[in-house]
């Protein structure tokens, strides 16, 4: 399997002259994505994906299989943050774009791609299925 980095650095590209800078002349802050939710090995992730996609014939069925495992095992509701704002994840849903978390803040509701969602520490029960989905999505 392919080793994936714990985070991705998306700093701005070098400007002419060889330095990294923003419009204000300051070095941009690197954007760091969350590391793995768990410490599962590649073999454990492969086994979870295999369990979820057994008897699936194509990518759409595999996505549905992974969704079923996340929906059935992820302990909701749980609290997390989206762009620094506290939200409550009350359920997950399958959309044409993939699996999303339905996040609530008061009366407001927003769906966020579950792979883009920061999970709290400690992660909720069943979060290993999100990690399996992340692993599967990286191999497609």
Buried (B, 14 or more C-beta within 10 A) or exposed (E): EEEEEEEEEEEEEEEEEEEEEEEEEEEBEEEEEBEBBBEBEEEBBBEBBEEBBEEBEEEEEBBBBBBEBBBEBBEBEBEBEBEEEEBBBEBBEBEEEBBBBBBBEEEEEEBBEBBEBBBEEEBBEBBBBBBBBBBBBEEE
